[in-house]
Amino acid sequence: MSRICYVNGRFVKEENAKVSIFDRGFLFADGVYEVTAVVGGRLVDYEPHIDRLYRSMGELKLTLPMSRGQLKRVHLALIGKNALDEGGIYLEVTRGAADRDFAFPDASTKSTVVLFTQARSLVFNADGESGIKVITVPDIRWQRRDIKSVALLAQVLAKQAAREAGAKEAWMHENGVVTEGGSSNAYIVTQDGRILTRPLSNAILPGITRSSLIRVAAEKGLRIEERPFTLAEAFVAAEAFNTAASSFVMPVIAIDGKPVGNGKPGPVTTRLRQIYLDEVVKGAG
Ligand code: PDD
């Protein structure tokens, strides 16, 4: 079935979903994006994702040529038109199409807004049960990783290297300190049971799944400590996992070919995945 996508005010079949070759997203990666999970036809953590979108746009002086209410209606319409039960909605806003010139185009240039759906199993997910392997790579990205920019070449290379190594994610690091995954936030559980993830700063994306997980875990008496951890700590961790809207809580069972713990998803990770599914995903709407 051909998807129905949204392009600049219109719902069109995917084969007709096109933007200009002069679009600044294409020419300069001059745009931002969001990925919001959908489960049971309902949006998961929609408002925080859109808050982050507005923040990313604000940091880059991008504007949205529609209201927040209209944007929500487009999300809901796409779920309906595509009968999307489980997966995600990808949203991208760029600085629009204008003749190639680095500085911003004049104010009459309207931002480009596109959205499309991707069906994917999130709750009953084979990787979520078995866990995934990750590799580690130096973090070669720019210094504003808090902005959800579409400039993702470093992540493309990192995740391709992971695929070539038989792994599904790459953990990026700076001088041996883990920043985050290619498209996820990274965590370890130490041998003495502490759950660690890097604090927010310009060095990582403020993950929406991360922030919800920290909240619901605390409500269940599990404290996630926000402090940086090193690759050396990760190699001797009892457990490891990632979070993202595209995978929720994803166990990591090997790092650079070395098993984490006993090489199977650990009890803390499994509990956190369940808490997230019960407390955040079930309450979606
Ligand atoms: N990526 N860090 C990076 C670099 C990411 O790209 C993502 C998400 C996350 C997790 O953020 P959230 O929990 O809000 O999804 C962290 C999306 C899913 C993607 O690029 O497909």
py3Dmol code that shows the C-alpha trace and the ligand (Angstrom):
import py3Dmol

protein = """\
ATOM      1  CA  MET A   1       0.000   0.000   0.000  1.00  0.00           C
ATOM      2  CA  SER A   2       1.330   3.408  -0.913  1.00  0.00           C
ATOM      3  CA  ARG A   3       1.483   5.732   2.084  1.00  0.00           C
ATOM      4  CA  ILE A   4      -0.211   9.068   2.285  1.00  0.00           C
ATOM      5  CA  CYS A   5       2.351  11.716   3.242  1.00  0.00           C
ATOM      6  CA  TYR A   6       2.060  15.387   4.132  1.00  0.00           C
ATOM      7  CA  VAL A   7       3.996  17.957   2.088  1.00  0.00           C
ATOM      8  CA  ASN A   8       3.549  21.692   2.628  1.00  0.00           C
ATOM      9  CA  GLY A   9      -0.175  21.762   3.332  1.00  0.00           C
ATOM     10  CA  ARG A  10      -1.249  18.796   1.199  1.00  0.00           C
ATOM     11  CA  PHE A  11      -1.803  15.093   1.749  1.00  0.00           C
ATOM     12  CA  VAL A  12      -0.302  13.224  -1.205  1.00  0.00           C
ATOM     13  CA  LYS A  13       0.588   9.653  -2.166  1.00  0.00           C
ATOM     14  CA  GLU A  14       4.221   8.890  -1.391  1.00  0.00           C
ATOM     15  CA  GLU A  15       5.152   8.710  -5.083  1.00  0.00           C
ATOM     16  CA  ASN A  16       3.964  12.325  -5.427  1.00  0.00           C
ATOM     17  CA  ALA A  17       5.558  13.524  -2.178  1.00  0.00           C
ATOM     18  CA  LYS A  18       8.320  15.805  -3.470  1.00  0.00           C
ATOM     19  CA  VAL A  19      10.266  18.904  -2.483  1.00  0.00           C
ATOM     20  CA  SER A  20      12.426  21.228  -4.595  1.00  0.00           C
ATOM     21  CA  ILE A  21      16.095  20.576  -5.425  1.00  0.00           C
ATOM     22  CA  PHE A  22      16.618  24.083  -3.996  1.00  0.00           C
ATOM     23  CA  ASP A  23      15.269  23.080  -0.616  1.00  0.00           C
ATOM     24  CA  ARG A  24      17.756  24.113   2.061  1.00  0.00           C
ATOM     25  CA  GLY A  25      17.236  20.815   3.819  1.00  0.00           C
ATOM     26  CA  PHE A  26      18.713  19.156   0.724  1.00  0.00           C
ATOM     27  CA  LEU A  27      21.422  21.759   0.040  1.00  0.00           C
ATOM     28  CA  PHE A  28      22.617  22.574   3.582  1.00  0.00           C
ATOM     29  CA  ALA A  29      20.907  20.108   5.977  1.00  0.00           C
ATOM     30  CA  ASP A  30      19.262  23.350   7.145  1.00  0.00           C
ATOM     31  CA  GLY A  31      16.401  21.761   9.037  1.00  0.00           C
ATOM     32  CA  VAL A  32      15.241  19.899  12.111  1.00  0.00           C
ATOM     33  CA  TYR A  33      13.165  16.794  12.694  1.00  0.00           C
ATOM     34  CA  GLU A  34      11.212  14.742  15.195  1.00  0.00           C
ATOM     35  CA  VAL A  35      10.214  11.092  15.404  1.00  0.00           C
ATOM     36  CA  THR A  36       7.167  10.382  17.560  1.00  0.00           C
ATOM     37  CA  ALA A  37       6.162   6.811  18.371  1.00  0.00           C
ATOM     38  CA  VAL A  38       2.649   5.517  17.683  1.00  0.00           C
ATOM     39  CA  VAL A  39       1.208   2.537  19.560  1.00  0.00           C
ATOM     40  CA  GLY A  40      -2.360   1.326  19.148  1.00  0.00           C
ATOM     41  CA  GLY A  41      -2.921   4.268  16.790  1.00  0.00           C
ATOM     42  CA  ARG A  42      -2.042   6.735  19.572  1.00  0.00           C
ATOM     43  CA  LEU A  43       0.882   9.142  19.801  1.00  0.00           C
ATOM     44  CA  VAL A  44       3.377   8.465  22.607  1.00  0.00           C
ATOM     45  CA  ASP A  45       4.692  11.565  24.457  1.00  0.00           C
ATOM     46  CA  TYR A  46       3.457  13.839  21.646  1.00  0.00           C
ATOM     47  CA  GLU A  47       3.599  17.165  23.538  1.00  0.00           C
ATOM     48  CA  PRO A  48       7.223  16.807  24.747  1.00  0.00           C
ATOM     49  CA  HIS A  49       8.306  15.910  21.201  1.00  0.00           C
ATOM     50  CA  ILE A  50       6.650  19.053  19.858  1.00  0.00           C
ATOM     51  CA  ASP A  51       8.117  21.159  22.689  1.00  0.00           C
ATOM     52  CA  ARG A  52      11.554  19.887  21.627  1.00  0.00           C
ATOM     53  CA  LEU A  53      10.747  20.646  17.966  1.00  0.00           C
ATOM     54  CA  TYR A  54       9.961  24.263  18.871  1.00  0.00           C
ATOM     55  CA  ARG A  55      13.156  24.464  20.895  1.00  0.00           C
ATOM     56  CA  SER A  56      15.262  23.081  18.000  1.00  0.00           C
ATOM     57  CA  MET A  57      13.575  25.531  15.609  1.00  0.00           C
ATOM     58  CA  GLY A  58      14.137  28.406  18.025  1.00  0.00           C
ATOM     59  CA  GLU A  59      17.855  27.654  18.307  1.00  0.00           C
ATOM     60  CA  LEU A  60      18.145  27.814  14.492  1.00  0.00           C
ATOM     61  CA  LYS A  61      15.641  30.683  13.962  1.00  0.00           C
ATOM     62  CA  LEU A  62      13.357  28.418  11.954  1.00  0.00           C
ATOM     63  CA  THR A  63       9.624  29.077  11.882  1.00  0.00           C
ATOM     64  CA  LEU A  64       6.671  26.759  11.406  1.00  0.00           C
ATOM     65  CA  PRO A  65       4.132  28.044   8.868  1.00  0.00           C
ATOM     66  CA  MET A  66       1.240  26.466  10.784  1.00  0.00           C
ATOM     67  CA  SER A  67      -0.168  26.463  14.299  1.00  0.00           C
ATOM     68  CA  ARG A  68       0.599  23.873  16.946  1.00  0.00           C
ATOM     69  CA  GLY A  69      -3.042  22.749  16.699  1.00  0.00           C
ATOM     70  CA  GLN A  70      -2.777  22.278  12.930  1.00  0.00           C
ATOM     71  CA  LEU A  71       0.416  20.264  13.368  1.00  0.00           C
ATOM     72  CA  LYS A  72      -1.336  17.897  15.772  1.00  0.00           C
ATOM     73  CA  ARG A  73      -4.238  17.497  13.341  1.00  0.00           C
ATOM     74  CA  VAL A  74      -1.772  16.539  10.588  1.00  0.00           C
ATOM     75  CA  HIS A  75      -0.222  13.878  12.850  1.00  0.00           C
ATOM     76  CA  LEU A  76      -3.644  12.443  13.660  1.00  0.00           C
ATOM     77  CA  ALA A  77      -4.788  12.609  10.034  1.00  0.00           C
ATOM     78  CA  LEU A  78      -1.713  10.652   8.902  1.00  0.00           C
ATOM     79  CA  ILE A  79      -2.387   7.950  11.487  1.00  0.00           C
ATOM     80  CA  GLY A  80      -5.964   7.715  10.200  1.00  0.00           C
ATOM     81  CA  LYS A  81      -5.212   7.887   6.476  1.00  0.00           C
ATOM     82  CA  ASN A  82      -2.485   5.233   6.771  1.00  0.00           C
ATOM     83  CA  ALA A  83      -4.336   3.097   9.336  1.00  0.00           C
ATOM     84  CA  LEU A  84      -1.104   3.197  11.370  1.00  0.00           C
ATOM     85  CA  ASP A  85      -1.367   0.976  14.413  1.00  0.00           C
ATOM     86  CA  GLU A  86       2.287   0.841  15.559  1.00  0.00           C
ATOM     87  CA  GLY A  87       5.419   2.661  14.408  1.00  0.00           C
ATOM     88  CA  GLY A  88       6.292   6.307  14.177  1.00  0.00           C
ATOM     89  CA  ILE A  89       5.688   9.625  12.520  1.00  0.00           C
ATOM     90  CA  TYR A  90       8.670  11.427  11.033  1.00  0.00           C
ATOM     91  CA  LEU A  91       8.399  15.209  10.829  1.00  0.00           C
ATOM     92  CA  GLU A  92      10.885  17.544   9.163  1.00  0.00           C
ATOM     93  CA  VAL A  93      10.953  21.317   8.976  1.00  0.00           C
ATOM     94  CA  THR A  94      13.516  23.030   6.743  1.00  0.00           C
ATOM     95  CA  ARG A  95      14.237  26.667   5.939  1.00  0.00           C
ATOM     96  CA  GLY A  96      12.464  26.204   2.595  1.00  0.00           C
ATOM     97  CA  ALA A  97      13.505  26.470  -1.047  1.00  0.00           C
ATOM     98  CA  ALA A  98      15.561  29.418  -2.279  1.00  0.00           C
ATOM     99  CA  ASP A  99      18.489  29.923  -4.660  1.00  0.00           C
ATOM    100  CA  ARG A 100      21.683  28.540  -3.129  1.00  0.00           C
ATOM    101  CA  ASP A 101      23.210  31.061  -0.746  1.00  0.00           C
ATOM    102  CA  PHE A 102      24.558  30.200   2.696  1.00  0.00           C
ATOM    103  CA  ALA A 103      22.933  33.011   4.673  1.00  0.00           C
ATOM    104  CA  PHE A 104      19.196  32.809   5.379  1.00  0.00           C
ATOM    105  CA  PRO A 105      16.837  33.538   2.479  1.00  0.00           C
ATOM    106  CA  ASP A 106      14.493  36.539   2.778  1.00  0.00           C
ATOM    107  CA  ALA A 107      11.487  36.388   5.053  1.00  0.00           C
ATOM    108  CA  SER A 108       9.106  35.563   2.189  1.00  0.00           C
ATOM    109  CA  THR A 109      10.638  32.060   1.884  1.00  0.00           C
ATOM    110  CA  LYS A 110       8.313  29.650   3.645  1.00  0.00           C
ATOM    111  CA  SER A 111       9.620  26.725   5.649  1.00  0.00           C
ATOM    112  CA  THR A 112       9.150  23.278   4.159  1.00  0.00           C
ATOM    113  CA  VAL A 113       7.120  20.909   6.340  1.00  0.00           C
ATOM    114  CA  VAL A 114       6.903  17.198   5.550  1.00  0.00           C
ATOM    115  CA  LEU A 115       5.568  14.295   7.587  1.00  0.00           C
ATOM    116  CA  PHE A 116       5.289  10.586   6.874  1.00  0.00           C
ATOM    117  CA  THR A 117       4.490   7.412   8.786  1.00  0.00           C
ATOM    118  CA  GLN A 118       6.646   4.320   9.289  1.00  0.00           C
ATOM    119  CA  ALA A 119       5.040   1.089  10.494  1.00  0.00           C
ATOM    120  CA  ARG A 120       7.247  -0.839  12.943  1.00  0.00           C
ATOM    121  CA  SER A 121       6.756  -3.258  15.863  1.00  0.00           C
ATOM    122  CA  LEU A 122       7.712  -1.456  19.049  1.00  0.00           C
ATOM    123  CA  VAL A 123       6.048  -3.288  21.920  1.00  0.00           C
ATOM    124  CA  PHE A 124       6.548  -6.912  20.780  1.00  0.00           C
ATOM    125  CA  ASN A 125       9.900  -6.403  19.187  1.00  0.00           C
ATOM    126  CA  ALA A 126      12.410  -9.212  18.593  1.00  0.00           C
ATOM    127  CA  ASP A 127      15.410  -6.983  19.377  1.00  0.00           C
ATOM    128  CA  GLY A 128      13.677  -5.738  22.524  1.00  0.00           C
ATOM    129  CA  GLU A 129      13.488  -9.351  23.726  1.00  0.00           C
ATOM    130  CA  SER A 130      16.940 -10.532  22.643  1.00  0.00           C
ATOM    131  CA  GLY A 131      18.883  -7.279  23.012  1.00  0.00           C
ATOM    132  CA  ILE A 132      21.241  -5.779  20.441  1.00  0.00           C
ATOM    133  CA  LYS A 133      24.979  -5.514  19.933  1.00  0.00           C
ATOM    134  CA  VAL A 134      26.658  -2.116  19.711  1.00  0.00           C
ATOM    135  CA  ILE A 135      30.041  -0.923  18.538  1.00  0.00           C
ATOM    136  CA  THR A 136      31.873   2.171  19.752  1.00  0.00           C
ATOM    137  CA  VAL A 137      33.095   5.010  17.539  1.00  0.00           C
ATOM    138  CA  PRO A 138      34.605   8.441  18.170  1.00  0.00           C
ATOM    139  CA  ASP A 139      31.938  11.156  18.272  1.00  0.00           C
ATOM    140  CA  ILE A 140      32.818  13.388  15.326  1.00  0.00           C
ATOM    141  CA  ARG A 141      29.652  15.528  15.402  1.00  0.00           C
ATOM    142  CA  TRP A 142      29.334  19.296  15.792  1.00  0.00           C
ATOM    143  CA  GLN A 143      28.958  20.908  19.219  1.00  0.00           C
ATOM    144  CA  ARG A 144      25.161  21.515  19.243  1.00  0.00           C
ATOM    145  CA  ARG A 145      23.880  17.955  19.513  1.00  0.00           C
ATOM    146  CA  ASP A 146      21.039  19.201  21.716  1.00  0.00           C
ATOM    147  CA  ILE A 147      19.405  20.447  18.494  1.00  0.00           C
ATOM    148  CA  LYS A 148      17.609  17.686  16.579  1.00  0.00           C
ATOM    149  CA  SER A 149      19.185  18.715  13.297  1.00  0.00           C
ATOM    150  CA  VAL A 150      18.873  16.708  10.073  1.00  0.00           C
ATOM    151  CA  ALA A 151      22.667  16.935   9.659  1.00  0.00           C
ATOM    152  CA  LEU A 152      23.157  13.259  10.507  1.00  0.00           C
ATOM    153  CA  LEU A 153      26.170  12.220   8.427  1.00  0.00           C
ATOM    154  CA  ALA A 154      28.253  11.254  11.462  1.00  0.00           C
ATOM    155  CA  GLN A 155      25.419   8.997  12.632  1.00  0.00           C
ATOM    156  CA  VAL A 156      24.948   7.548   9.143  1.00  0.00           C
ATOM    157  CA  LEU A 157      28.636   6.549   9.111  1.00  0.00           C
ATOM    158  CA  ALA A 158      28.528   5.266  12.703  1.00  0.00           C
ATOM    159  CA  LYS A 159      25.440   3.154  12.121  1.00  0.00           C
ATOM    160  CA  GLN A 160      26.774   1.799   8.818  1.00  0.00           C
ATOM    161  CA  ALA A 161      29.985   0.771  10.619  1.00  0.00           C
ATOM    162  CA  ALA A 162      27.769  -0.937  13.206  1.00  0.00           C
ATOM    163  CA  ARG A 163      25.872  -2.798  10.510  1.00  0.00           C
ATOM    164  CA  GLU A 164      29.107  -3.940   8.865  1.00  0.00           C
ATOM    165  CA  ALA A 165      30.242  -5.272  12.258  1.00  0.00           C
ATOM    166  CA  GLY A 166      26.979  -7.201  12.756  1.00  0.00           C
ATOM    167  CA  ALA A 167      25.731  -4.706  15.365  1.00  0.00           C
ATOM    168  CA  LYS A 168      22.583  -2.557  15.402  1.00  0.00           C
ATOM    169  CA  GLU A 169      23.748   0.644  17.084  1.00  0.00           C
ATOM    170  CA  ALA A 170      26.953   2.620  17.576  1.00  0.00           C
ATOM    171  CA  TRP A 171      27.817   4.278  20.892  1.00  0.00           C
ATOM    172  CA  MET A 172      29.735   7.457  20.290  1.00  0.00           C
ATOM    173  CA  HIS A 173      32.420   8.685  22.676  1.00  0.00           C
ATOM    174  CA  GLU A 174      34.680  11.651  23.241  1.00  0.00           C
ATOM    175  CA  ASN A 175      38.072  10.732  24.658  1.00  0.00           C
ATOM    176  CA  GLY A 176      36.619   7.543  26.071  1.00  0.00           C
ATOM    177  CA  VAL A 177      33.540   9.161  27.652  1.00  0.00           C
ATOM    178  CA  VAL A 178      30.289   7.912  26.102  1.00  0.00           C
ATOM    179  CA  THR A 179      28.083  10.631  24.629  1.00  0.00           C
ATOM    180  CA  GLU A 180      25.100   8.712  23.194  1.00  0.00           C
ATOM    181  CA  GLY A 181      24.025   6.219  20.567  1.00  0.00           C
ATOM    182  CA  GLY A 182      23.753   7.070  16.868  1.00  0.00           C
ATOM    183  CA  SER A 183      19.990   7.477  17.293  1.00  0.00           C
ATOM    184  CA  SER A 184      19.476   6.750  20.984  1.00  0.00           C
ATOM    185  CA  ASN A 185      20.585   7.703  24.491  1.00  0.00           C
ATOM    186  CA  ALA A 186      23.003   5.304  26.225  1.00  0.00           C
ATOM    187  CA  TYR A 187      22.928   3.827  29.761  1.00  0.00           C
ATOM    188  CA  ILE A 188      24.825   1.320  31.859  1.00  0.00           C
ATOM    189  CA  VAL A 189      23.974  -0.496  35.076  1.00  0.00           C
ATOM    190  CA  THR A 190      27.090  -0.835  37.230  1.00  0.00           C
ATOM    191  CA  GLN A 191      28.021  -4.022  39.097  1.00  0.00           C
ATOM    192  CA  ASP A 192      26.759  -2.364  42.296  1.00  0.00           C
ATOM    193  CA  GLY A 193      23.373  -1.636  40.687  1.00  0.00           C
ATOM    194  CA  ARG A 194      23.609   2.060  39.807  1.00  0.00           C
ATOM    195  CA  ILE A 195      21.873   3.103  36.596  1.00  0.00           C
ATOM    196  CA  LEU A 196      23.929   5.777  34.808  1.00  0.00           C
ATOM    197  CA  THR A 197      23.287   8.015  31.821  1.00  0.00           C
ATOM    198  CA  ARG A 198      25.094  11.139  30.707  1.00  0.00           C
ATOM    199  CA  PRO A 199      23.594  14.434  31.969  1.00  0.00           C
ATOM    200  CA  LEU A 200      21.963  16.797  29.492  1.00  0.00           C
ATOM    201  CA  SER A 201      24.178  19.401  27.819  1.00  0.00           C
ATOM    202  CA  ASN A 202      25.003  20.502  24.284  1.00  0.00           C
ATOM    203  CA  ALA A 203      26.859  17.184  23.902  1.00  0.00           C
ATOM    204  CA  ILE A 204      23.739  15.000  23.551  1.00  0.00           C
ATOM    205  CA  LEU A 205      20.144  15.104  22.388  1.00  0.00           C
ATOM    206  CA  PRO A 206      17.671  15.560  25.250  1.00  0.00           C
ATOM    207  CA  GLY A 207      15.808  12.322  24.517  1.00  0.00           C
ATOM    208  CA  ILE A 208      12.083  12.339  25.189  1.00  0.00           C
ATOM    209  CA  THR A 209      12.151   8.623  25.984  1.00  0.00           C
ATOM    210  CA  ARG A 210      15.051   9.314  28.360  1.00  0.00           C
ATOM    211  CA  SER A 211      13.152  11.986  30.249  1.00  0.00           C
ATOM    212  CA  SER A 212       9.972   9.887  30.554  1.00  0.00           C
ATOM    213  CA  LEU A 213      11.965   6.844  31.632  1.00  0.00           C
ATOM    214  CA  ILE A 214      13.822   8.791  34.338  1.00  0.00           C
ATOM    215  CA  ARG A 215      10.450  10.009  35.668  1.00  0.00           C
ATOM    216  CA  VAL A 216       8.545   6.697  35.647  1.00  0.00           C
ATOM    217  CA  ALA A 217      11.554   4.735  36.937  1.00  0.00           C
ATOM    218  CA  ALA A 218      11.788   7.126  39.919  1.00  0.00           C
ATOM    219  CA  GLU A 219       8.076   6.640  40.601  1.00  0.00           C
ATOM    220  CA  LYS A 220       8.815   2.902  40.874  1.00  0.00           C
ATOM    221  CA  GLY A 221      11.793   3.469  43.168  1.00  0.00           C
ATOM    222  CA  LEU A 222      14.534   3.057  40.523  1.00  0.00           C
ATOM    223  CA  ARG A 223      16.858   6.041  40.404  1.00  0.00           C
ATOM    224  CA  ILE A 224      18.632   6.791  37.134  1.00  0.00           C
ATOM    225  CA  GLU A 225      21.741   8.838  37.947  1.00  0.00           C
ATOM    226  CA  GLU A 226      22.711  11.487  35.445  1.00  0.00           C
ATOM    227  CA  ARG A 227      26.487  11.313  35.334  1.00  0.00           C
ATOM    228  CA  PRO A 228      28.946  10.664  32.497  1.00  0.00           C
ATOM    229  CA  PHE A 229      30.393   7.161  32.159  1.00  0.00           C
ATOM    230  CA  THR A 230      33.420   5.934  30.277  1.00  0.00           C
ATOM    231  CA  LEU A 231      33.907   3.132  27.775  1.00  0.00           C
ATOM    232  CA  ALA A 232      36.044   1.420  30.420  1.00  0.00           C
ATOM    233  CA  GLU A 233      33.057   1.480  32.804  1.00  0.00           C
ATOM    234  CA  ALA A 234      30.760   0.211  30.049  1.00  0.00           C
ATOM    235  CA  PHE A 235      33.027  -2.777  29.360  1.00  0.00           C
ATOM    236  CA  VAL A 236      32.709  -3.938  32.984  1.00  0.00           C
ATOM    237  CA  ALA A 237      29.028  -2.994  33.432  1.00  0.00           C
ATOM    238  CA  ALA A 238      26.454  -5.508  34.604  1.00  0.00           C
ATOM    239  CA  GLU A 239      23.930  -4.282  32.018  1.00  0.00           C
ATOM    240  CA  ALA A 240      23.581  -1.725  29.267  1.00  0.00           C
ATOM    241  CA  PHE A 241      20.698  -0.304  27.260  1.00  0.00           C
ATOM    242  CA  ASN A 242      19.534   2.467  24.939  1.00  0.00           C
ATOM    243  CA  THR A 243      16.388   4.545  24.730  1.00  0.00           C
ATOM    244  CA  ALA A 244      14.705   6.159  21.732  1.00  0.00           C
ATOM    245  CA  ALA A 245      11.212   6.760  20.358  1.00  0.00           C
ATOM    246  CA  SER A 246      12.051   4.177  17.688  1.00  0.00           C
ATOM    247  CA  SER A 247      12.932   1.380  20.121  1.00  0.00           C
ATOM    248  CA  PHE A 248      11.805   2.458  23.644  1.00  0.00           C
ATOM    249  CA  VAL A 249      14.124   0.680  26.144  1.00  0.00           C
ATOM    250  CA  MET A 250      16.493  -1.514  24.123  1.00  0.00           C
ATOM    251  CA  PRO A 251      18.837  -3.951  25.927  1.00  0.00           C
ATOM    252  CA  VAL A 252      22.488  -3.912  24.810  1.00  0.00           C
ATOM    253  CA  ILE A 253      24.092  -7.357  25.127  1.00  0.00           C
ATOM    254  CA  ALA A 254      27.543  -6.745  23.618  1.00  0.00           C
ATOM    255  CA  ILE A 255      29.858  -3.779  23.182  1.00  0.00           C
ATOM    256  CA  ASP A 256      32.603  -4.076  20.554  1.00  0.00           C
ATOM    257  CA  GLY A 257      32.082  -7.857  20.534  1.00  0.00           C
ATOM    258  CA  LYS A 258      32.486  -8.210  24.324  1.00  0.00           C
ATOM    259  CA  PRO A 259      29.404  -9.525  26.132  1.00  0.00           C
ATOM    260  CA  VAL A 260      27.761  -7.205  28.657  1.00  0.00           C
ATOM    261  CA  GLY A 261      27.171  -9.157  31.870  1.00  0.00           C
ATOM    262  CA  ASN A 262      26.144 -12.674  30.849  1.00  0.00           C
ATOM    263  CA  GLY A 263      25.386 -11.557  27.284  1.00  0.00           C
ATOM    264  CA  LYS A 264      21.622 -11.472  27.827  1.00  0.00           C
ATOM    265  CA  PRO A 265      19.236  -8.611  28.689  1.00  0.00           C
ATOM    266  CA  GLY A 266      19.641  -8.013  32.430  1.00  0.00           C
ATOM    267  CA  PRO A 267      16.938  -7.791  35.096  1.00  0.00           C
ATOM    268  CA  VAL A 268      17.164  -4.014  35.614  1.00  0.00           C
ATOM    269  CA  THR A 269      16.890  -3.321  31.877  1.00  0.00           C
ATOM    270  CA  THR A 270      14.018  -5.777  31.494  1.00  0.00           C
ATOM    271  CA  ARG A 271      12.190  -4.137  34.405  1.00  0.00           C
ATOM    272  CA  LEU A 272      12.769  -0.644  32.995  1.00  0.00           C
ATOM    273  CA  ARG A 273      11.477  -1.720  29.574  1.00  0.00           C
ATOM    274  CA  GLN A 274       8.336  -3.070  31.232  1.00  0.00           C
ATOM    275  CA  ILE A 275       7.864   0.029  33.393  1.00  0.00           C
ATOM    276  CA  TYR A 276       8.176   2.227  30.300  1.00  0.00           C
ATOM    277  CA  LEU A 277       5.650   0.116  28.367  1.00  0.00           C
ATOM    278  CA  ASP A 278       3.211   0.065  31.301  1.00  0.00           C
ATOM    279  CA  GLU A 279       3.502   3.674  32.422  1.00  0.00           C
ATOM    280  CA  VAL A 280       4.263   5.686  29.284  1.00  0.00           C
ATOM    281  CA  VAL A 281       3.107   3.654  26.287  1.00  0.00           C
ATOM    282  CA  LYS A 282      -0.174   2.418  27.754  1.00  0.00           C
ATOM    283  CA  GLY A 283      -1.071   5.940  28.821  1.00  0.00           C
ATOM    284  CA  ALA A 284      -0.458   7.335  25.314  1.00  0.00           C
ATOM    285  CA  GLY A 285      -3.114   9.424  23.667  1.00  0.00           C
TER     286      GLY A 285
END
"""
ligand_1 = """\
21
PDD
N 16.549 9.478 17.180
N 20.088 10.668 20.616
C 20.083 10.778 19.272
C 21.326 11.211 18.594
C 18.902 10.488 18.552
O 18.899 10.616 17.215
C 17.749 10.058 19.250
C 16.459 9.742 18.547
C 17.813 9.955 20.649
C 16.616 9.544 21.464
O 15.656 10.567 21.527
P 14.109 10.243 21.706
O 14.000 9.424 22.936
O 13.484 11.564 21.846
O 13.666 9.479 20.482
C 18.991 10.281 21.303
C 15.342 9.227 16.389
C 14.452 8.179 16.945
C 15.784 8.971 14.953
O 16.692 9.690 14.525
O 15.223 8.112 14.283
"""
view = py3Dmol.view(width=600, height=400)
view.addModel(protein, "pdb")
view.setStyle({"model": 0}, {"cartoon": {"style": "trace"}})
view.addModel(ligand_1, "xyz")
view.setStyle({"model": 1}, {"stick": {}})
view.zoomTo()
view.show()
